[in-house]
Amino acid sequence: MTSTKRNVGLLAACQAMLFTNNSTLIAINGLAGLALAPHVGLATLPVTCWILGGAIGTMPASLHMKRVGRQRGFTLGTLWGFVGALICAAAIALQSFWLLCLGTLVWGVYNAYGQYYRFAAADAASTDFKPMAISLVLAGGLVGGILGPSVSRFTIDLGGTRFLGAYLSLIVFALATVVLLRFIRIPTPSAAEQSSSGRPLAEIAAQPKYIVAVLASAIGYGVMNFLMTSTPIAMQACGHPYGDAAFIISSHVVGMFAPSFVTGPLIKRIGVLPVLFCGALLNMLAIGIALSGVSVPQFWWSLVLLGVGWNFLYIGGTSMLTETYRPEERAKAQGANDQAIFIMMAISSFTSGLTVTAGGWERVNMVALPLVAIVAVAIAWYALRQRAAKTAAT
């Protein structure tokens, strides 16, 4: 248990570095894209490329770590972050939109590796401690929520060209991640686990529990990203200053990760399905507030509640997913789950730019509402299915 807690602490620190960089990118990518894009509808394409890089890299990252272990895999993954940040900085210096898209695509591979910090903690934890381990690792993102937008405000105009200093600052936190990873002690997968593939992925993915877990995580992440990515652009269109947008993104990321200290214990106390359903309801409430107006407080409340709803859906979905596969199957089961998440994020980030520039903030929220409803219905269906099974068993 001492070794597990030590690893969880270090992985939480790595998560803090990852989301410091990610929240910096959230704050600047849409605006940098808007400044360089040949058409305003392409403003969020750099965000889409960042997520597309994650979608491309997530399954290879999972299979790579099955072969070489978590520590070596995470370290190599961080090197992709160095290269991506340098390409983005070069794109800003050269004022090249397409080079910026390439840089964020490469950065996305680093993000793909980093998304497995939560699974690394869960894999090394006991059954009872898994939800807590996942929650505590994700709680590291709270540091990123506070630090990232502050870094972007301080560095956005450094270097003589707007956004150049912000992209270069990403390298500092990636370097800190490499240092932290040197102290993690997670055993390399056994030869038996490396050689065995277990059940076919189609059989694993056909389980109702797996389907609901993936829906909660993927749609929850997609909706959150759809609204979050368009927020800085929507606020700029409403005449709100960048400082307000950065503060709201910071508050949103805090809302995403601050509940992590209680989500794990809450799952253990009342069960994962009530927590998932509460997450869907919070997302609906966030959309309702967003549709009520475009003042700064309304943007703030909407984004904070959206973050809390995401937390419940993401941690709940991840915890539920860990109950659907055997040790030798974890690489492909986790990889397929995260690939679904990244695909949803890629679609949502690209369409958010087109939607907010063509239809406005209200249209963005109206598009998100039925997706949240799908998640709520899926959770309710599975809960009724479980209740019927228990009734039949007794």
C-alpha positions as CSV (number, residue, x, y, z in Angstrom):
1,M,0.0,0.0,0.0
2,T,2.9,2.4,0.8
3,S,4.3,1.8,-2.7
4,T,0.9,2.3,-4.3
5,K,0.3,5.6,-2.5
6,R,3.8,6.8,-3.5
7,N,3.1,6.0,-7.1
8,V,-0.3,7.6,-6.9
9,G,1.3,10.8,-5.5
10,L,3.9,10.9,-8.3
11,L,1.3,10.2,-11.0
12,A,-0.8,13.0,-9.6
13,A,2.2,15.3,-9.9
14,C,2.6,14.2,-13.5
15,Q,-1.1,14.9,-14.1
16,A,-0.6,18.4,-12.6
17,M,2.2,19.1,-15.2
18,L,0.2,17.6,-18.0
19,F,-2.9,19.7,-17.3
20,T,-0.9,22.8,-16.7
21,N,0.2,22.5,-20.3
22,N,-3.2,21.3,-21.5
23,S,-5.1,24.2,-19.8
24,T,-2.5,26.6,-21.3
25,L,-3.3,25.1,-24.7
26,I,-7.0,25.3,-24.1
27,A,-6.7,29.0,-23.3
28,I,-4.6,29.9,-26.4
29,N,-5.1,27.4,-29.2
30,G,-8.5,28.6,-30.3
31,L,-7.3,32.3,-30.3
32,A,-4.0,31.5,-32.0
33,G,-5.9,29.5,-34.6
34,L,-8.3,32.4,-35.1
35,A,-5.3,34.8,-35.5
36,L,-3.6,32.6,-38.2
37,A,-6.5,30.7,-39.8
38,P,-7.3,31.5,-43.5
39,H,-11.0,31.2,-42.6
40,V,-12.6,31.9,-39.2
41,G,-14.4,28.6,-39.4
42,L,-11.0,26.8,-39.1
43,A,-10.1,28.6,-35.8
44,T,-10.4,25.5,-33.7
45,L,-8.6,23.2,-36.2
46,P,-5.3,23.4,-34.1
47,V,-7.4,22.1,-31.1
48,T,-8.8,19.4,-33.3
49,C,-5.3,18.4,-34.5
50,W,-4.2,18.3,-30.9
51,I,-7.0,15.8,-30.1
52,L,-6.5,13.9,-33.4
53,G,-2.9,13.3,-32.4
54,G,-4.3,11.8,-29.2
55,A,-6.7,9.6,-31.1
56,I,-3.9,8.4,-33.4
57,G,-1.5,7.8,-30.5
58,T,-3.7,6.3,-27.8
59,M,-3.9,2.7,-28.9
60,P,-0.2,2.5,-29.9
61,A,0.7,4.1,-26.6
62,S,-1.3,1.5,-24.6
63,L,0.3,-1.4,-26.5
64,H,3.7,0.2,-26.2
65,M,3.4,0.4,-22.5
66,K,2.3,-3.3,-22.3
67,R,5.6,-4.2,-23.9
68,V,8.0,-1.8,-22.1
69,G,6.2,-0.9,-18.9
70,R,4.6,2.4,-17.7
71,Q,7.7,4.3,-16.7
72,R,9.6,3.9,-20.0
73,G,6.4,4.4,-22.0
74,F,5.4,7.6,-20.1
75,T,9.0,9.0,-20.5
76,L,9.0,8.4,-24.3
77,G,5.5,9.9,-24.5
78,T,6.7,13.1,-22.8
79,L,9.4,13.5,-25.5
80,W,6.6,14.0,-28.1
81,G,5.5,17.0,-26.0
82,F,9.0,18.6,-26.4
83,V,8.8,18.2,-30.2
84,G,5.2,19.4,-30.4
85,A,5.9,22.6,-28.3
86,L,8.9,23.5,-30.5
87,I,6.9,23.1,-33.7
88,C,4.1,25.2,-32.3
89,A,6.6,27.9,-31.3
90,A,8.1,27.8,-34.8
91,A,4.7,28.1,-36.3
92,I,4.0,31.3,-34.3
93,A,7.3,32.8,-35.2
94,L,6.7,32.0,-38.9
95,Q,3.0,32.9,-38.7
96,S,2.1,29.6,-40.3
97,F,-1.4,28.2,-39.5
98,W,-0.7,24.7,-41.0
99,L,2.6,24.4,-39.1
100,L,0.7,25.2,-35.9
101,C,-1.8,22.4,-36.7
102,L,1.2,20.0,-37.2
103,G,2.7,21.1,-33.8
104,T,-0.5,20.5,-31.9
105,L,-1.0,17.1,-33.7
106,V,2.5,16.0,-32.4
107,W,1.6,17.4,-28.9
108,G,-1.5,15.2,-29.0
109,V,0.6,12.1,-28.8
110,Y,2.1,13.2,-25.5
111,N,-1.4,13.9,-24.3
112,A,-2.4,10.3,-25.4
113,Y,0.3,8.8,-23.1
114,G,-0.6,11.2,-20.3
115,Q,-4.2,10.0,-20.3
116,Y,-3.0,6.6,-19.0
117,Y,-1.7,8.1,-15.7
118,R,-5.1,7.3,-14.2
119,F,-5.1,3.7,-15.4
120,A,-1.5,3.2,-14.2
121,A,-2.7,4.1,-10.7
122,A,-5.8,1.8,-11.0
123,D,-3.8,-1.1,-12.3
124,A,-1.5,-1.1,-9.3
125,A,-4.2,-0.5,-6.7
126,S,-6.4,-3.0,-4.8
127,T,-10.1,-3.3,-5.8
128,D,-11.3,-1.1,-3.0
129,F,-8.7,1.5,-3.6
130,K,-9.1,1.8,-7.4
131,P,-11.7,4.6,-7.4
132,M,-9.7,6.5,-4.9
133,A,-6.5,6.0,-6.8
134,I,-8.1,7.3,-10.0
135,S,-9.6,10.3,-8.2
136,L,-6.4,11.3,-6.6
137,V,-4.4,11.1,-9.8
138,L,-7.0,13.3,-11.6
139,A,-6.9,15.7,-8.6
140,G,-3.5,16.6,-9.8
141,G,-5.2,18.4,-12.6
142,L,-6.4,21.0,-10.1
143,V,-2.9,22.4,-10.0
144,G,-3.0,22.7,-13.8
145,G,-6.4,24.4,-13.7
146,I,-4.9,27.2,-11.5
147,L,-1.4,27.4,-12.9
148,G,-2.0,26.9,-16.7
149,P,-4.2,30.0,-17.5
150,S,-2.0,32.0,-15.2
151,V,1.1,30.9,-17.2
152,S,-0.8,31.8,-20.4
153,R,-1.6,35.3,-19.2
154,F,2.0,35.9,-18.2
155,T,3.7,34.4,-21.3
156,I,1.2,35.2,-24.1
157,D,3.0,38.3,-25.1
158,L,6.5,37.3,-24.2
159,G,9.1,36.7,-27.0
160,G,8.0,39.6,-29.2
161,T,5.2,37.7,-31.0
162,R,1.9,37.0,-29.4
163,F,1.5,33.4,-28.2
164,L,5.2,32.5,-28.8
165,G,6.2,32.6,-25.1
166,A,3.2,30.6,-24.1
167,Y,4.0,27.7,-26.4
168,L,7.7,27.7,-25.3
169,S,6.6,27.6,-21.7
170,L,5.1,24.1,-22.3
171,I,8.6,22.7,-22.5
172,V,9.3,23.6,-18.8
173,F,6.5,21.5,-17.5
174,A,7.2,18.6,-19.8
175,L,10.8,18.6,-18.5
176,A,9.4,18.5,-14.9
177,T,7.3,15.5,-15.9
178,V,10.4,13.6,-17.1
179,V,12.1,14.2,-13.7
180,L,9.0,13.0,-11.8
181,L,8.8,9.8,-13.8
182,R,12.3,8.7,-12.8
183,F,10.9,8.0,-9.3
184,I,7.9,5.9,-10.2
185,R,8.1,2.2,-9.4
186,I,5.5,0.3,-11.4
187,P,6.5,-3.3,-12.3
188,T,6.9,-4.1,-16.0
189,P,4.1,-6.5,-17.2
190,S,5.0,-10.2,-16.8
191,A,6.0,-12.3,-19.8
192,A,2.6,-14.1,-19.5
193,E,0.7,-10.9,-19.6
194,Q,2.8,-9.6,-22.6
195,S,2.3,-12.8,-24.6
196,S,-1.4,-13.3,-23.9
197,S,-4.1,-11.3,-25.6
198,G,-7.2,-12.6,-23.8
199,R,-10.6,-12.3,-25.3
200,P,-11.2,-10.5,-28.6
201,L,-11.8,-6.7,-28.2
202,A,-15.3,-7.1,-29.8
203,E,-16.3,-9.5,-27.0
204,I,-15.0,-7.2,-24.3
205,A,-16.7,-4.2,-25.9
206,A,-20.0,-6.0,-26.3
207,Q,-20.5,-6.1,-22.5
208,P,-23.3,-3.6,-21.4
209,K,-21.1,-2.4,-18.5
210,Y,-18.2,-1.6,-21.0
211,I,-20.6,0.2,-23.4
212,V,-22.1,2.4,-20.6
213,A,-18.6,3.2,-19.2
214,V,-17.3,4.2,-22.6
215,L,-20.4,6.3,-23.4
216,A,-20.1,8.1,-20.1
217,S,-16.4,8.9,-20.6
218,A,-16.5,9.6,-24.3
219,I,-19.6,11.7,-24.6
220,G,-19.0,13.4,-21.3
221,Y,-15.5,14.4,-22.5
222,G,-16.8,15.3,-26.0
223,V,-19.6,17.6,-24.6
224,M,-17.2,19.2,-22.2
225,N,-14.6,19.9,-24.9
226,F,-17.3,21.1,-27.3
227,L,-18.4,23.8,-24.9
228,M,-15.0,24.6,-23.4
229,T,-13.2,25.0,-26.7
230,S,-15.8,27.5,-28.0
231,T,-16.0,29.5,-24.8
232,P,-13.0,31.9,-25.4
233,I,-14.2,32.6,-29.0
234,A,-17.8,33.1,-27.8
235,M,-16.7,35.5,-25.0
236,Q,-14.5,37.4,-27.4
237,A,-17.6,37.8,-29.7
238,C,-19.6,39.0,-26.7
239,G,-17.0,41.7,-26.1
240,H,-15.5,40.2,-22.9
241,P,-11.7,40.7,-22.4
242,Y,-9.2,37.8,-22.7
243,G,-8.5,38.0,-18.9
244,D,-12.1,37.1,-18.1
245,A,-12.0,34.2,-20.6
246,A,-8.7,32.9,-19.0
247,F,-10.2,33.2,-15.5
248,I,-13.3,31.2,-16.6
249,I,-11.2,28.5,-18.2
250,S,-9.1,28.4,-15.0
251,S,-12.3,28.1,-12.9
252,H,-13.6,25.4,-15.3
253,V,-10.5,23.3,-15.0
254,V,-10.7,23.6,-11.2
255,G,-14.3,22.4,-11.4
256,M,-13.0,19.5,-13.5
257,F,-10.5,18.3,-10.9
258,A,-11.3,19.7,-7.4
259,P,-14.2,17.2,-6.9
260,S,-11.7,14.4,-7.4
261,F,-11.0,14.4,-3.7
262,V,-14.5,13.3,-3.0
263,T,-15.6,11.5,-6.2
264,G,-13.7,8.2,-5.3
265,P,-15.1,8.0,-1.7
266,L,-18.6,8.9,-3.1
267,I,-18.4,6.0,-5.6
268,K,-17.4,3.7,-2.8
269,R,-20.3,5.0,-0.6
270,I,-23.3,5.2,-3.0
271,G,-22.1,3.3,-6.1
272,V,-20.8,4.3,-9.5
273,L,-24.2,4.6,-11.3
274,P,-25.7,7.4,-9.1
275,V,-22.4,9.3,-9.5
276,L,-22.6,8.9,-13.3
277,F,-26.2,10.0,-13.4
278,C,-25.5,13.1,-11.2
279,G,-22.7,14.0,-13.7
280,A,-25.2,13.9,-16.6
281,L,-27.7,16.1,-14.6
282,L,-24.9,18.6,-13.8
283,N,-24.1,18.9,-17.5
284,M,-27.8,19.6,-18.3
285,L,-27.8,22.3,-15.7
286,A,-24.7,23.8,-17.1
287,I,-26.3,24.0,-20.6
288,G,-29.4,25.5,-19.1
289,I,-27.4,28.3,-17.5
290,A,-25.5,28.9,-20.7
291,L,-28.8,29.3,-22.6
292,S,-30.0,31.8,-20.1
293,G,-27.6,34.6,-21.1
294,V,-24.0,35.6,-22.0
295,S,-22.8,37.7,-19.1
296,V,-19.5,36.7,-17.4
297,P,-21.2,35.2,-14.3
298,Q,-23.4,33.0,-16.6
299,F,-20.3,31.8,-18.5
300,W,-18.6,31.1,-15.2
301,W,-21.4,29.1,-13.6
302,S,-22.0,27.1,-16.8
303,L,-18.3,26.2,-17.2
304,V,-17.8,25.3,-13.5
305,L,-20.8,23.0,-13.4
306,L,-19.7,21.5,-16.7
307,G,-16.4,20.7,-15.2
308,V,-17.9,19.0,-12.1
309,G,-20.3,17.0,-14.3
310,W,-17.3,15.9,-16.5
311,N,-15.4,14.8,-13.3
312,F,-18.3,12.5,-12.2
313,L,-18.7,11.0,-15.7
314,Y,-15.0,10.6,-16.3
315,I,-14.0,9.1,-13.0
316,G,-17.2,7.1,-12.8
317,G,-16.7,5.8,-16.4
318,T,-13.0,4.9,-15.7
319,S,-13.8,3.1,-12.5
320,M,-16.6,1.1,-14.2
321,L,-14.3,0.3,-17.1
322,T,-11.7,-1.3,-14.9
323,E,-14.3,-4.0,-13.9
324,T,-14.7,-5.2,-17.5
325,Y,-11.4,-6.7,-18.5
326,R,-8.7,-9.2,-17.3
327,P,-5.1,-8.1,-16.7
328,E,-3.9,-9.4,-20.1
329,E,-6.7,-7.5,-21.8
330,R,-6.2,-4.1,-20.2
331,A,-4.0,-2.6,-23.0
332,K,-6.6,-3.1,-25.7
333,A,-9.6,-2.4,-23.5
334,Q,-8.1,0.8,-22.1
335,G,-6.8,1.8,-25.6
336,A,-10.2,1.4,-27.2
337,N,-11.9,3.4,-24.5
338,D,-9.4,6.3,-24.8
339,Q,-9.6,6.1,-28.6
340,A,-13.3,6.6,-28.4
341,I,-12.8,9.6,-26.1
342,F,-10.3,11.2,-28.4
343,I,-12.5,10.6,-31.5
344,M,-15.4,12.4,-29.7
345,M,-13.0,15.2,-28.6
346,A,-11.7,15.6,-32.2
347,I,-15.2,15.8,-33.6
348,S,-16.4,18.2,-30.9
349,S,-13.4,20.5,-31.1
350,F,-13.6,20.9,-34.8
351,T,-17.4,21.4,-35.0
352,S,-17.3,23.8,-32.0
353,G,-15.4,26.3,-34.0
354,L,-17.7,26.0,-37.0
355,T,-20.8,26.1,-34.7
356,V,-19.8,29.1,-32.6
357,T,-18.7,31.2,-35.5
358,A,-21.7,30.4,-37.6
359,G,-24.5,30.0,-35.1
360,G,-23.3,31.6,-31.9
361,W,-23.1,30.4,-28.3
362,E,-26.7,29.4,-28.1
363,R,-26.4,27.0,-31.0
364,V,-23.4,25.4,-29.4
365,N,-25.4,24.5,-26.3
366,M,-28.4,23.3,-28.2
367,V,-26.3,20.9,-30.1
368,A,-24.7,19.6,-26.8
369,L,-28.0,19.0,-25.0
370,P,-29.2,15.8,-26.8
371,L,-25.8,14.2,-26.4
372,V,-26.0,14.6,-22.6
373,A,-29.5,13.1,-22.8
374,I,-28.1,10.0,-24.5
375,V,-25.7,9.5,-21.6
376,A,-28.4,9.9,-19.0
377,V,-30.7,7.4,-20.8
378,A,-27.8,4.9,-21.1
379,I,-27.0,5.1,-17.4
380,A,-30.7,4.8,-16.4
381,W,-31.1,1.8,-18.7
382,Y,-28.1,0.0,-17.2
383,A,-29.3,0.8,-13.6
384,L,-32.7,-0.7,-14.4
385,R,-31.0,-3.7,-16.0
386,Q,-28.9,-4.3,-12.9
387,R,-32.0,-4.0,-10.6
388,A,-33.9,-6.5,-12.8
389,A,-31.0,-8.9,-12.6
390,K,-30.8,-8.6,-8.8
391,T,-34.6,-9.2,-8.5
392,A,-34.4,-12.3,-10.7
393,A,-31.5,-13.6,-8.6
394,T,-33.5,-13.3,-5.4
